Amino acid sequence: MPATTPFEQPTLRLDPDKAAGRLGWHPLLDFTTTIEWAASWYRDHATDPDFDARAATLSQITEYERLATEADVWWAPAMEHVG
């Protein structure tokens, strides 16, 4: 009898070396900053009744794009488009 739910690996082991080697990818945010961004989003979501998830997410995306532009990442938007 086939499973009724999709398989989910219990532990994910992500290794950025393959992406770096094949795609030239590297992270823009260090570990601490990544955790701070995520924790801030979830903390604000949990404690601020006026929290706007869409606005907060778009703000983080805009900041990430700005950092990518500064780092001269090939996919990053031109600075005049990042606001």
N, C-alpha and C positions, 0 to 999 in steps of 0.2 A: 504494500500500500504506500503510495507516495506521501511525502511530508506535506502538511497543509500550510506550513509557514516556511518562508525562505531561510536558508542556512545563514547563520551569523557566526563568524569566527569569534570565540570567546575572548581572545586576546589579539589585539592588532599590534604588529611590530612594524613601525614605519621607519624606513631607512632612506634618508635623502640622498645618499651617495649615488644611487642609480639615476635619479633626476639630475643631479649635478653633472654626472659623467655624460649622460646622453643628451640632456637638454641645456646644459649650462646653467641650471637653476640653482639659486641659493636663497636662503631665507632673508627677508628684509628686517624682520623683528627678531631680537634675541629672545631666549626662553622667558626671562623675567618680564619683559615688555608684553609678550604674548599673553602670559598669565594675568598681568595687570589689566590689559584690555578686556579679556574675557571676564575676569572677576568683577571689574567695574560695571560692565554691561549687566551681568546677572544680579549684582548687589542693587543697582539702581532699579532693575525690573522688580525685584522683590520688596524694595522699601519705599519707592516713590510712586504714589498713586497716580501721578500725572505723567509717568514715564511713557515716552513715545518710542516704541521699539524701532519703528521705521526710521525715525529721525536719528536715533542713536546709531543704528546700523549704517545708515548713509554717511553719517559723520565719520565713523571709523573707516569706511571704504574711501572716503575723500582723503583722510589723513594717510592711509596706506598708499593711495595713488600719488600723493605728494612726496612721500618718502621714496617711492619707486622712481619718480621723475628725478629727484635729487641724486639717486643712485645710478641714473642713466640706464635703467632697465628698458630693454627694447620695446616692450608692450605698453610702457607708461605713457599717459597722455601728455601733451605739451603743457607746460606750466600755466598758460593763459586759460586752459580749460579746467584746471584743478582749483577748486575754490574754497 
